[in-house]
Amino acid sequence: MNSENQYQKLLRSRVASAIAQAKAVATLSHQGVKGNVLEILISQLFEPLLPADVGIGTGQIIDCFGNKMSNQVDIIIYNKAILPPILIDGKLGVFPIESVLYAIEVKTNLTAKELRVAHNSALFLEDKLSYLYGIKDEEGNDKEHSIDKVRSVVFALSSDLSGKKINEAERYKKIYGKGKIPVRSICVAGREYWYEDDGNWIGFTSTHDFDEILSFIGGVTNTYKSVAFSRGQPSLGQYIVPNGNEITVVSSYELPTLKITCQVCGEKKFFVPNFGRKDMVLNGRIISNQKCKECGGDMCSEDANYVFKKGRLHEINPKQNM
């Protein structure tokens, strides 16, 4: 048997107490049993054993693009420093997907049917919700980057599997077949723990004094920071500011306007060039990306020095004759 430190001993005692209470409540037949089980697991198992820089709640997960929200997720582990959830009652709320690190489906008794439900819920989070980028480029525009998506996992108090002919990883393989594997780990209290890692399921079925739950919680604590880091700092304003309003731009002060002329028919018009948010000086003529509406000719400005600040034209300096 491996040596055990005092920290681990204290964790085991807390796990034993929480699981005993949750299993006792799960045997009751009145309505609201699932809610009471979740309350025990959140308040006595996950919340005390997970680091203080993550929040724990329950509710639905959304994105800011108007896609459908998820079904009710039993336990959500999130980082409120990324984006805050809207909490309705204590821990119940709506969670922006960018802030959600883990989505835990809790089963009082894990069956093939319940495992398939968890699989479909995880697929929804994997495929149907989109993430805001959380990194900006030098000009302040969104920069495409790699994002570690929500990790969907299953935690069960018991399982209908019996004997040693098949384990939960093998049963789950029959569900996803050759498709995606959205459920990243499966833990059954007192029985087994598995996690998927680059094409392999790794875990064990013989347990000692809740080794499986300690391994499950250890897996979360070992990975949540890298998941959170991959999200960057997405803008909360993209969730808050309404879309579809007609925007009017009024200059804070008078700026020069750029006049362009068709090189074929001589048609003149005013043009607002767009160079992102760059500071730059252009020496020469500026050619519009829009053709002349009268004849289709190129539209361009006079030959001059043009000074741009954050993409806005600030100065037009005629060229000096030599």
QUIVENVEN-V618707 format. One line per field, one symbol per residue. psi: psi as a letter, one per 40 degrees, with the letter a starting at -180 (. if undefined). A space follows every 50 residues. Layout:
BEGIN
psi: ???
END
This chain:
BEGIN
psi: hiihidddddddddddddddddddddeieiiedddddddddddecdddei ieeiihaiaihiieeeiiiiihhdhhhihedchiihhdgcehahhhddeh dhhhhhhdhhiddddddddddddddddeiiiiiehiadeeihhhihhhih hhihhidiieiiaediiddddddddebeaigdhdihhhhedihiihhfei hhaidhihffdddddddddddeeddddddeeagihdddddhiieihhhhh idihiiihhihhedeehiiihhihfbfihihhhaihhiehihddeeiihi iihihhhhhfehhdihhiihh.
END
